[in-house]
Amino acid sequence: MGHLDGGHFIFMAFRSIIISKATKINLDLNNIVIQYDGEPYHINLDEISTIVVDDPRCLVSLRLLSELCIKGINVIFTDASHKPVGSLTTLYNNARAPKKHREQITWDDNLKGYLWTTIVKEKINNQKLVLEKLKRMDKINILEEYLNTTQYGDATNREGLASRTYFKELFGNTFKRFNEDIINFCLNYTYQVLRSKISQEIISCGYIPTLGICHKSEYNQFNLADDFIEVFRPIIDYYIFLILENTQEEFLTPSLKGDLINILNERVLYKGSSYKIHSVIRVYLQDIFSYLETGDLARLNFPKIIWNT
């Protein structure tokens, strides 16, 4: 991961960037131009997968936003406290979207139920793999029990029970999810970036991110993304654990946020091959959508953490 101005205003990983304390960003030919203290920096749009605009005071040109939509680049905006609060939605990058929408509405309930059951099992299995990788073995048998007793549709909430056990083993007995602390700041920030990327890919494939498999809140515009993100969460947790082992930060500094964004460039195992997280998402979603349309169980594959990293 590279940076400009000593890490002061922009962090750049392969095809993922964070922009902060810039006065203006606009478009010049096929480049995003970031103005900082009167000095422009150019980045080719074709190299970018995700942009986080981390300063609400920054002026963004409408011409640039239109081009980012056309290219399907994932764009996330933060508020004054640097928390991700919204993303740029691309509406027309799949010509078959109306057909896909009709298919999505009629997906078979049994296929959806089996899919959610499998997602829960894969998430618990990834949690177990993370603890094993970190040699935290005391609760492995409990996670295995939850994994083996997961019922259809996770009727007994093994996903929630496993997560409570797993988080306390990973981050300590005093850890509570959604507390105001650096661990939760990092988890929420990275999950939100990944969630936005998954939502963007769902739309790119022609589907509606609001219509979920298990998540069905009427107040959530990203129910389907929240279904599909679950298997990635333990992988994200693992890299956040490693980052926090090597920092004394108590808040999300620009440097720390750069490290978190760079997690999307870490590799996972998918169908026997190694992929970067940001690039495996589309393959993973295409396989899931194929399963939901055809019922072909062979299309159900899930990303797993790589051991030899």
C-alpha positions in Angstrom: 0.0 0.0 0.0 1.4 3.4 -1.0 0.5 6.9 0.2 1.1 10.6 -0.7 2.2 13.4 1.6 3.5 11.1 4.3 0.1 9.6 4.7 -1.5 13.0 5.3 -4.4 12.9 2.9 -4.6 9.8 0.8 -4.0 6.1 1.3 -3.8 3.8 -1.7 -3.9 0.1 -1.9 -4.3 -1.8 -5.1 -7.6 -0.4 -6.5 -8.8 0.9 -3.1 -8.2 4.5 -1.8 -9.1 6.7 1.1 -9.3 10.5 0.5 -9.2 12.8 3.5 -8.4 16.5 4.0 -8.6 17.2 0.2 -10.2 20.5 -0.8 -11.7 19.1 -4.1 -11.9 16.0 -6.3 -12.9 16.1 -9.9 -12.5 14.4 -13.2 -9.8 14.9 -15.8 -10.0 12.6 -18.9 -10.0 9.1 -17.2 -8.4 10.3 -13.9 -9.7 11.3 -10.6 -7.9 14.5 -9.6 -7.5 15.1 -5.9 -6.7 18.7 -5.0 -4.7 19.2 -1.8 -3.2 22.6 -0.8 -3.4 23.6 -4.5 -1.4 20.5 -5.7 -3.2 18.0 -7.8 -2.8 14.2 -7.6 -4.1 12.0 -10.5 -5.2 8.4 -10.2 -6.5 6.4 -13.2 -10.2 5.4 -12.7 -9.6 2.0 -14.2 -7.3 1.1 -11.4 -9.9 1.8 -8.7 -12.3 -0.6 -7.0 -13.3 1.4 -3.9 -13.1 5.0 -2.9 -13.7 6.3 0.6 -14.3 10.1 0.7 -13.3 10.7 4.4 -13.9 14.4 4.7 -17.4 15.9 4.3 -15.9 19.3 3.6 -14.4 18.0 0.4 -16.1 19.3 -2.8 -16.9 16.6 -5.3 -17.8 17.4 -8.9 -21.0 16.0 -10.4 -19.1 15.0 -13.6 -16.8 12.8 -11.5 -19.7 11.2 -9.6 -21.5 10.4 -12.9 -18.3 8.8 -14.3 -17.9 6.8 -11.1 -21.5 5.5 -11.5 -20.9 4.6 -15.2 -17.8 2.6 -14.3 -19.4 0.9 -11.3 -16.8 2.1 -8.9 -17.7 1.6 -5.2 -17.8 5.0 -3.5 -18.4 5.5 0.3 -19.0 8.8 2.1 -18.3 9.5 5.8 -19.7 12.0 8.2 -17.9 14.6 10.4 -16.9 11.8 12.8 -15.4 9.8 9.9 -18.0 7.0 10.2 -19.2 5.6 6.8 -22.8 6.8 6.4 -23.6 6.3 2.7 -22.5 5.0 -0.7 -23.0 5.9 -4.3 -25.5 3.6 -6.0 -25.1 2.7 -9.7 -28.5 2.2 -11.2 -28.0 1.1 -14.8 -24.9 -1.1 -15.2 -26.9 -4.3 -15.9 -29.2 -4.3 -18.9 -31.0 -7.4 -17.7 -31.9 -5.9 -14.3 -35.7 -6.0 -14.8 -35.5 -9.7 -15.6 -33.3 -10.3 -12.6 -35.6 -8.4 -10.3 -38.5 -10.6 -11.3 -36.5 -13.7 -10.8 -35.3 -12.5 -7.4 -38.9 -12.0 -6.2 -39.8 -15.6 -7.1 -36.7 -17.3 -5.7 -37.7 -20.6 -4.1 -38.2 -20.4 -0.3 -36.6 -23.9 0.2 -33.5 -22.8 -1.8 -33.2 -19.6 0.3 -33.6 -21.5 3.6 -30.9 -24.0 2.6 -28.7 -21.2 1.5 -29.0 -19.3 4.8 -28.4 -22.5 6.7 -25.2 -23.1 4.7 -24.1 -19.5 5.2 -24.4 -19.8 9.0 -22.4 -23.1 9.0 -19.7 -21.6 6.8 -19.5 -18.5 9.0 -19.1 -20.6 12.2 -16.5 -22.8 10.4 -14.5 -19.7 9.4 -14.7 -18.5 13.1 -13.3 -21.8 14.2 -10.6 -21.6 11.6 -9.6 -18.1 12.8 -9.3 -19.3 16.4 -7.3 -22.3 15.3 -5.0 -20.2 13.2 -4.4 -17.9 16.3 -4.0 -21.0 18.5 -6.9 -20.1 20.7 -8.3 -23.6 21.2 -10.3 -23.4 24.5 -13.7 -22.8 22.8 -13.2 -24.8 19.6 -15.3 -27.7 20.9 -18.2 -25.3 21.6 -18.0 -23.8 18.1 -17.9 -27.4 16.6 -21.0 -28.2 18.6 -22.9 -25.1 17.3 -21.7 -26.0 13.8 -23.0 -29.6 14.0 -26.3 -28.7 15.6 -27.3 -25.9 13.2 -30.8 -26.5 12.0 -32.6 -25.6 8.8 -32.8 -21.8 8.6 -30.8 -21.6 11.9 -34.0 -22.0 13.9 -32.1 -22.2 17.2 -29.8 -19.1 16.4 -26.5 -21.0 16.4 -25.1 -18.0 14.5 -25.7 -15.7 17.4 -24.5 -18.1 20.0 -21.4 -18.9 18.1 -20.5 -15.3 17.6 -20.8 -14.4 21.3 -18.4 -17.3 22.2 -16.1 -16.6 19.3 -15.7 -12.8 20.0 -14.9 -13.3 23.6 -12.3 -15.9 22.7 -10.8 -13.7 20.0 -10.7 -10.3 21.8 -11.0 -11.3 25.5 -13.8 -11.9 28.0 -14.4 -8.2 28.6 -15.1 -7.6 24.9 -18.7 -6.6 24.0 -19.9 -6.2 20.4 -21.0 -2.6 19.7 -19.2 -1.0 22.7 -17.4 2.3 22.0 -13.9 1.0 21.7 -11.1 0.7 19.1 -11.9 -2.9 18.3 -15.6 -2.2 17.5 -14.6 1.0 15.7 -12.3 -1.1 13.4 -14.9 -3.9 13.0 -17.7 -1.5 12.1 -15.6 0.6 9.7 -14.3 -2.4 7.8 -17.6 -4.3 7.7 -19.3 -1.1 6.3 -16.7 -0.8 3.5 -17.1 -4.5 2.6 -20.9 -4.3 2.8 -20.9 -1.4 0.4 -18.7 -3.3 -2.0 -21.0 -6.3 -1.8 -24.0 -4.1 -2.4 -22.4 -2.5 -5.4 -21.7 -6.0 -6.9 -25.2 -7.2 -6.2 -26.5 -4.2 -8.2 -23.9 -4.9 -10.9 -25.3 -8.4 -11.2 -28.8 -7.1 -11.8 -30.3 -7.8 -8.4 -31.8 -5.7 -5.5 -29.8 -5.4 -2.3 -32.9 -4.5 -0.3 -34.5 -8.0 -0.7 -32.7 -10.3 1.6 -32.7 -14.1 2.2 -32.7 -13.9 6.1 -32.3 -10.2 6.8 -35.6 -8.7 6.0 -35.8 -5.4 8.0 -38.0 -2.8 6.4 -35.5 -0.1 7.5 -32.5 -1.8 5.9 -31.6 -1.0 2.3 -28.9 -3.7 2.3 -30.6 -6.9 3.6 -29.2 -9.1 0.8 -25.6 -7.7 1.3 -26.0 -8.4 5.0 -26.8 -12.0 4.2 -23.8 -12.5 1.9 -21.3 -10.7 4.1 -21.5 -13.1 7.0 -18.9 -15.6 5.7 -16.4 -12.8 5.2 -16.8 -11.4 8.8 -14.4 -13.9 10.5 -11.8 -13.3 7.8 -12.0 -9.5 8.4 -11.9 -10.1 12.2 -8.6 -12.0 11.8 -6.8 -9.3 9.9 -8.2 -6.6 12.3 -6.8 -8.7 15.2 -3.4 -8.7 13.5 -3.5 -4.9 12.9 -4.5 -4.1 16.4 -1.7 -6.3 17.8 0.7 -3.8 16.2 -0.9 -0.5 17.1 -1.6 1.5 20.2 -4.2 3.7 18.6 -7.5 4.3 20.5 -9.3 6.0 17.6 -9.5 5.6 13.9 -6.6 7.6 12.7 -5.9 8.0 8.9 -3.1 5.5 9.1 -5.3 2.9 10.8 -8.1 3.4 8.3 -5.6 2.9 5.5 -4.6 -0.4 7.0 -8.3 -1.4 7.4 -9.1 -0.6 3.8 -6.1 -2.6 2.7 -7.7 -5.7 4.2 -9.8 -6.0 1.0 -6.5 -6.8 -0.7 -5.8 -9.8 1.5 -6.3 -13.2 -0.1 -8.9 -15.9 0.6 -9.3 -19.4 -0.7 -12.2 -19.9 -3.1 -12.8 -23.1 -5.1 -9.2 -24.1 -4.6 -7.8 -20.9 -5.9 -6.4 -17.7 -4.2 -8.3 -14.5 -4.7 -8.1 -11.0 -3.2 -11.2 -10.3 -1.1 -12.3 -7.4 -3.3 -12.1 -9.5 -6.5 -13.6 -12.7 -5.1 -16.9 -11.0 -4.2 -18.3 -11.0 -7.7 -17.3 -14.6 -8.4 -18.9 -15.6 -5.0 -22.1 -13.7 -5.8 -22.4 -15.0 -9.3 -22.2 -18.6 -8.0 -24.8 -17.9 -5.3 -27.2 -16.3 -7.8 -26.7 -19.2 -10.1 -27.7 -21.6 -7.3 -30.8 -19.5 -6.5 -31.9 -19.6 -10.1 -31.1 -23.2 -10.9 -31.0 -25.1 -7.5 -27.6 -26.5 -8.5 -25.8 -27.3 -5.2 -22.5 -27.5 -7.0 -22.6 -23.7 -7.4 -22.5 -23.2 -3.6 -19.0 -22.3 -2.7 -17.7 -20.0 0.1 -14.5 -18.1 0.8 -12.2 -19.4 3.5 -9.2 -18.0 5.3 -5.8 -19.0 3.9 -3.6 -20.7 6.4 -0.1 -20.1 4.8 -0.1 -16.3 5.2 
